[in-house]
Amino acid sequence: MDHNFHIHGAFFQLLTRNGAAPRAYETGLKDTVYLPANSRVEAIVQYSQATVVGAPYMYHCHILEHEDAGMMGQFTVV
């Protein structure tokens, strides 16, 4: 199934899409990326601020049914 993947707290850049260089229109900074079914992206992100105890960053799919089914998570930056 297709997904719109989003991270909080920073922007990222795509390094690859399905093993190849991203297309020109995908090279800018992003906070959300569209992922067609069975596709894969590699991205790089830099956080300038560490998380504080009890307030991790999060990532999730923007389809509400997917969020409700657990397609979201939290992570810390040290």
ABEGO torsion letter per residue (X at the ends): XBBBBBBBGBBBBBABBGGBBBBAAAABBBABBBBBBGBBBBBBBBBABBBBBGBBBBBBBABAAAAAAGBBBBBBBX
